[in-house]
Amino acid sequence: MKKLFLLTFLAIILMLRIATGVRITEIFQKEVYRMSFNLVDSKVKDLKINNKYPLKNIYGKLDYKEDGKYKGYFLVKSIKEYKDIYFIELEDIKSKKIENNFLENYLQVLFNRAEEGYLYETKNLNRAILLGDNSRIKKSLQEKIRYIGLSHVFAMSGLHIGLVIAYFLFYLKKNNKE
């Protein structure tokens, strides 16, 4: 009886969690929303609206800000829809830039060392393989990679590869001193 009660209670808690975590489905022009996202070349990546990922495909644009992670309140200046894809233009109301944590900074330093002397396209490909960030690879190249069946290489977590690289760099530095 206690097990049945416990399972019922856990099922209710799980359903409440799912119900309260429903993603926002509608955004409106000239409304202010609490958002967090990564900004790369004035393009919004990993958008969260009111701490929820939107169900719809939403691509954003925010000008006059340097690249980085931002969190705050933003005005939706315009919304354009094309085949169930929404393009929004944002205006900053009140936001702050979120600094990277220690691990992200460390992985970035490792990657910067590894990419010295490479062409821009090669740097982006290295970033996709090492860090799992394929946002800077051209769409045509991404489709070719999917076609030949290598997309799983880019889907790997950059954290694991970064840790392996860090281990090898540490090991090589230790052996060079001896």
N, C-alpha and C positions, 0 to 999 in steps of 0.2 A: 504494500500500500504506500509506504514511504517512497519507494522508487517511482511509482506511478505519479505521485504528487510532485516529486522532484523533476521528473521528465516533463510534466505538464507545465510546471513553473518555468523551466528553462525554455520550453517552446514558446511560451507567452513572452518572455524576455527577448528571445530572438526575433519574434514577429514585431515587437515594439521597436527594436533596434532597426530592423529593416524599414519599418514604416516611417520612422523619424529620419532615416538617412536617405529618403527619396531625393533624387537629384532635382535641382531646379530645372524646369522645362521652358519657361517663358522669360524673356527679358524684353524690356520696352525702351524705346528711344526716349531721351531726355530724362531718364531715371538714374539715380545714384545707387551703386551697388558696392558692397564690400567684396573686394577681389584680391586674389594673390596669384602671381604668375611669374614666369621667367621671361625676360625681354631680351631678344636677340635681333639685332639689326632692325629695330622698331617694330618687330613682330612678336606678338604675345604667344608664348608656349606654355603648356601645362596650366591652363586657366582653371581657377576655382572661383565660383561665384557663391558668396555667403557660405564658404567652407564646404561646398559641394561641387563635384565635377558635373558639368552640364550633360544632359542626354544627347543634345543635338551637336552637330559639328559646328563649332563656333571658332572662327579665326579673328583675332583682334589685331589692331594697329594702334600704337601709341608713339607719338613723335616727341622729340625734344627731351629724351631721357637716355642716359647711358645704359649699356647692357648690364643685366644683373637680375636679381630676384627682388620683387616688390610686393608689398602688402599695404592695403589701405582702401580708400574710397575713391571710386572713379565714376565719372559721368559717361553714359553711353550717348555719344553725340549723334551717331547715325548707325542704322542697321540696313544692310543690303542682303537680300536672299537670292540664292541661285541654286536650284535643284536640291533643296533641303540642306544647303550649306549656308551658314550665316557669317557675314563679314561685318564686324563691328569696329567703329572708330571710337577710341576712348579719349577722355580728357581727365587729367589728374586733378582731383579735388584736395585730398590730403593723403599722402602716402609716405612710406619710408622704405629705404633700400635695406634688404636683409643681407647681412654679411654671411659668407660661407663659413661652415664649421671647420674644425681642424682637419678632419679627414678629407673634405672636399678641397681645401687649400693644399694639402699634401699631395693628393692625386693630381692636382693642376700643376704643381711644381714638377712632379715626375714627368707629366706629359710634356710640359714646356721643354724640359731637358731632352726628351726623346725626339721632339719634332724639329730641333735646330737643324737648319740647312736643307729642309725639304721644301718642295713647291707647295703652293696653297692647296691644290687639289689633293695632293698626297697627305698633307697635314689633316685635312678633313676626313680622309679615308682612315688614317691612323687613329684619329679621335673616335671614329665609329667602332673600330675594332677594339681599341684599348679601353675606352670609357663607356661604350654602349650608346653614344650620342650620335645618332644618324641624322640629326636635324639639318646639318650643313651639307649633306650629300645631295647632288642633283637628283631630281625625280627619275630622269632617264637612266642614270646609273643604278639607282635603287631597283628599278624594274628589271634591269639586266641581271643584277645580283639575285633577285627572286627567281628569275627565269632559269638561271643555271643552278639554283638550289643552294646557294651559300647564305641565305638570309638568316639562318640559325646562328651563324658566326657573329652577326651584328646584334642579335637578340641577347647574347650573353651579358651578364651584368659586368659593367666596367669595374665594379668593386673587386670582384674576384681576380680579374686580370691585373688590376692595379696592385693588389696584395702580392700576387706572384712576382710582378716586376720589382716591387719593393724588397721582397725577400732576395731575389737575385742580385739587385744592386747592393744590398747590405752584405751579402755573401762575397761578391766580387771585391768590394772595398776592404773587407776584412782580410781576404787572401792577398790583396795587393800590399797591405801593410806588412804582412809576414814575409 
